[in-house]
Amino acid sequence: MDVNKLLSVDYQEERDRVLSAEEIRKLDKIIKEHEIAYEQAKNKRTAQRAINPRAQCAVWLCLSTICRIGELLMSRWEHVDFENRIWFIPRENVKGTRGKKNNHYVYLSDFSLKQFKRLQTLTGDTEWCFPSRDKKNHVCVKSVSKLIGDRQEQFKDRPNGLKGRRNDNTLVLGDEEWTLHDMRRTEATIMQKMGISLDIIDRCQNHIIRGSKVRRHYMKYDYAEEKQEAWERLGAQIEEILKPDK
């Protein structure tokens, strides 16, 4: 299985979409309003829900960890350390050039930890954080991206919709479509605005740090403390954006 092909779903050429704080709040409001309506509906089979709880966790984890959606959907529960608040992403799940991919450690903020704990109540009885229907593997890495795209129908060239899939505009946030890769760009931009160094942002995104091979060979400090602080600040900023009184 070619992991790079699987992960390519989160790549969008020449996109520069960054979600505003207002759009992030609107997304949260849409999800909560639909959840309340769904819970109060007499007929759950016909009731409309913006996105299911597992996909909600995926969206908020993408926003708060700067991860790629493919890396997240392939994750296993054995790689989530709740006690030490670390999510481990093995190199085989990481997008990149063979031989240059690195294991990645994400230090979980309060916000991210809350999302993983919620997800655990939904799928914690399986090996996978996001299991397939038969629970024998992870869900398709394109599934959540498709779900979000299907709920922004007005931006699609689909005269008759797609059979067997939802086609509505329940997740439209503005005048332009948004994707999960835009979430990754958004969170990096939020970090930049908070004054976090570009070098640390790159490391939080698990980008290959360019430079001479000699430098990379001898300089092995992992910047764990700096990355942990950056993720904590990002999580706190997201919580600030989502405060009810905003």
Secondary structure by P-SEA (a helix, b strand, c coil): ccccccccccccccccccccaaaaaaaaaaaaaaaaaaaaccccccccccccaaaaaaaaaaacccccaaaaaaccccccccccbbbbbcccccccccccbbbbbbbbcaaaaaaaaaaaaacccccccccccccccccccaaaaaaaaaaacccccccccccccccccccccccccccaaaaaaaaaaaaaaacccaaaaaaaacccccccaaaaacccccaaaaaaaaaaaaaaaaaaaacccc
